[in-house]
Amino acid sequence: MLATQEQIITAEELNSLTSDFMGAVSGTLEGVERERGLLVTNDDVRKIKRYVNAGLALPIEIDEIEQIHKYDQLNIAGLKSADMQNLYKSMRIHAETWSPLESNMKRVGSDLHVFADNFTSSGQSITNYLMTLPSYISGVGKIGSLSPEEIDNLPEIQLTGDEKQKIPALLELVDELKTVITEHSASTQTTKAQITEFKREISNSLKPALGLKIALCNSNNFNEEIKLLSDRLDILNQRINEKLAEIEEYSESKWWGLFGGAVGFLVTSTIYGAKAKKARNELDLLTTERREIETKIATSNKILASLRAFETSLQDLQIRIEDAAGSSSNLESLWELIQAYVDSSCKKLDGVTNAMYLVSFVTRLTTMMDNWSAIKKQAGDLLTAFNKATRNA
């Protein structure tokens, strides 16, 4: 079993959590309302790529910016084409960071898929090694169809002196399994950090800088209709920010814990549940209204409409990236649970003298191998879907 700060995780519970997590990201777990996707959904990919393509197409030379947008004609200090150059460059650089992030997202999916085979291979090596111990074989002959917990209660079978000498080699095999986990989980940690930085750049740099340009543009003497439309956009911004904060709460919410007295997957308060789906739907409606207002503004002020459109795109991007941040964090915590379980088991193996513990250890390990064999197809399907979505976006 694995002791955490809050509760104890058994192999059975870890298997259940792993299966439920994969069911959640595959969209098949009961209560899940999110479209399938390991880190991002297909719809997220399409909308992120739309932003990225627009960002990569931004002009970054002053003359080209002026030729397209005519900022200098407004004659507003701080809103000349030379002033917009820095913002456009920042948005373009930000868009360029998506490609390596997308590549690492693919690697996360690939690592999860390949891990299923490597975990099984390492687990089988441990089992095969234990089959060389007569006391272990004797113990296996006594268990029948007993559960690991029932095996733990059987009388001990002491390892012989020669068998005890073989335990260090067993620990080396377990260390190899730990290495497999570490290697395959590394891409999740890297990708999570990249998502965090991508998100931080939106919140701390691009949105504030764009907000200043919009404020400068609004300082111009527009007609009453434009002012009313801009005021409506500001009201929508408040509502959108409230919904974004709500989505962020779901993104940061712990996805597993006590459920009905047992450890389980907590769908309701996470990005996978109905509440998050409702918030996303409401955000989509608010975004649609924003775009309709921008179209109206564009009939008489294309510059302001263009700036507001950028603002809407960043808000929509934030929603997609927040989901990715939550998913990567959840996957990282799953890897940590797996690693911690194996670490805990390894400590118990060090200095073991009871062959029956080895029997129960292998029984638990076998259930985990079987579980990952079942998960392999889900991981492969998710990876294939993501690759297809990125190609078609």
Long-range contacts (C-beta under 8 A, 24 or more apart in sequence): 1-344, 2-337, 2-340, 2-341, 2-344, 3-344, 4-340, 6-257, 6-258, 7-257, 7-258, 7-263, 9-263, 9-337, 9-341, 11-148, 11-341, 11-364, 11-365, 11-367, 11-368, 12-367, 13-262, 13-263, 13-264, 14-337, 14-338, 14-341, 14-368, 15-367, 15-368, 15-371, 16-263, 16-264, 16-265, 17-256, 17-263, 17-264, 17-265, 17-334, 17-337, 18-334, 18-338, 18-371, 18-372, 18-375, 19-371, 19-374, 19-375, 20-264, 20-265, 21-255, 21-265, 21-330, 21-331, 21-334, 22-375, 22-378, 22-379, 23-378, 24-255, 24-265, 24-267, 24-270, 24-272, 25-272, 25-327, 25-382, 26-378, 26-381, 26-382, 29-265, 29-267, 29-272, 30-267, 31-267, 31-268, 31-272, 31-273, 31-274, 32-267, 32-272, 32-273, 33-272, 33-273, 33-274, 33-276, 33-277, 34-271, 34-272, 34-273, 34-276, 34-277, 34-323, 36-382, 36-385, 37-327, 37-382, 37-385, 37-386, 38-105, 38-108, 38-109, 38-112, 38-327, 38-331, 38-379, 38-382, 38-383, 38-386, 39-105, 39-108, 39-109, 39-191, 39-195, 39-324, 39-327, 39-328, 39-331, 40-105, 40-320, 40-323, 40-324, 40-327, 40-386, 41-323, 42-385, 42-386, 42-389, 44-320, 44-323, 44-324, 45-386, 45-389, 45-390, 45-393, 46-389, 46-393, 47-316, 47-317, 47-320, 48-98, 48-317, 48-320, 48-321, 48-393, 49-98, 49-390, 49-393, 50-313, 50-393, 51-95, 51-313, 51-314, 51-316, 51-317, 52-95, 52-98, 52-99, 53-95, 54-95, 54-313, 55-91, 55-92, 55-94, 55-95, 55-96, 56-92, 56-95, 56-96, 58-88, 58-91, 58-92, 58-95, 59-88, 60-85, 60-88, 60-89, 60-92, 61-85, 69-302, 69-303, 69-306, 70-303, 71-303, 74-217, 74-220, 74-303, 76-216, 76-217, 76-219, 76-220, 77-216, 78-212, 78-213, 78-216, 79-213, 79-216, 79-217, 83-213, 84-213, 86-209, 87-206, 87-209, 87-210, 87-213, 90-205, 90-206, 90-209, 91-206, 91-310, 94-198, 94-201, 94-202, 94-205, 94-206, 97-194, 97-197, 97-198, 97-201, 98-198, 100-194, 101-191, 101-194, 101-195, 101-198, 102-390, 104-187, 104-190, 104-191, 104-194, 105-191, 105-324, 105-386, 106-383, 106-386, 106-387, 106-390, 107-187, 107-191, 108-187, 108-188, 108-191, 108-328, 108-331, 109-379, 109-382, 109-383, 109-386, 110-187, 110-383, 111-184, 111-185, 111-186, 111-187, 111-188, 112-184, 112-331, 112-379, 112-382, 112-383, 113-376, 113-379, 113-380, 113-383, 114-184, 115-180, 115-181, 115-184, 115-372, 116-372, 116-373, 116-375, 116-376, 116-379, 117-376, 118-180, 118-184, 119-177, 119-180, 119-181, 119-368, 119-369, 119-372, 120-369, 120-372, 120-373, 122-173, 122-176, 122-177, 122-180, 123-177, 123-365, 123-366, 123-368, 123-369, 124-369, 125-173, 125-176, 126-170, 126-173, 126-174, 126-177, 126-362, 126-365, 127-362, 127-365, 127-366, 129-166, 129-169, 129-170, 129-173, 130-170, 130-358, 130-362, 132-166, 133-159, 133-163, 133-166, 133-355, 133-358, 134-160, 134-163, 135-159, 135-160, 135-163, 135-355, 136-163, 136-355, 136-358, 136-359, 138-355, 139-355, 139-356, 139-358, 139-359, 140-359, 142-356, 143-359, 143-363, 147-363, 148-360, 148-363, 148-364, 148-367, 149-360, 151-356, 151-359, 151-360, 151-363, 152-356, 152-357, 152-360, 154-356, 155-356, 156-353, 156-354, 156-355, 156-356, 157-354, 157-355, 157-356, 158-353, 158-354, 158-355, 159-352, 159-353, 159-354, 159-355, 163-355, 164-353, 167-349, 167-350, 167-351, 167-352, 170-349, 171-346, 171-349, 171-350, 174-342, 174-345, 174-346, 174-349, 175-346, 177-342, 178-339, 178-342, 178-343, 178-346, 181-335, 181-338, 181-339, 181-342, 182-339, 184-335, 185-332, 185-335, 185-338, 185-339, 188-328, 188-331, 188-332, 188-335, 189-332, 191-328, 192-325, 192-328, 192-329, 192-332, 195-321, 195-324, 195-325, 195-328, 196-325, 198-321, 199-318, 199-321, 199-322, 199-325, 202-314, 202-317, 202-318, 202-321, 203-318, 206-314, 207-311, 207-314, 210-307, 210-310, 210-311, 210-314, 211-311, 213-307, 214-304, 214-307, 214-308, 214-311, 217-303, 217-304, 217-307, 218-304, 222-301, 222-304, 223-300, 225-300, 226-297, 226-300, 226-301, 226-304, 229-293, 229-296, 229-297, 230-297, 230-304, 230-308, 232-293, 233-290, 233-293, 233-294, 233-308, 236-286, 236-289, 236-290, 236-293, 237-311, 237-315, 239-286, 240-283, 240-286, 240-287, 240-290, 240-315, 243-279, 243-282, 243-283, 243-286, 244-283, 244-315, 244-318, 244-319, 244-322, 246-279, 247-271, 247-276, 247-279, 247-280, 247-283, 247-319, 247-322, 247-323, 248-322, 250-275, 250-276, 250-279, 250-326, 251-322, 251-323, 251-325, 251-326, 251-329, 252-326, 252-329, 253-326, 254-333, 255-330, 255-333, 256-333, 270-326, 270-330, 271-322, 271-323, 271-326, 271-327, 280-319, 283-316, 283-319, 287-312, 287-315, 287-316, 290-315
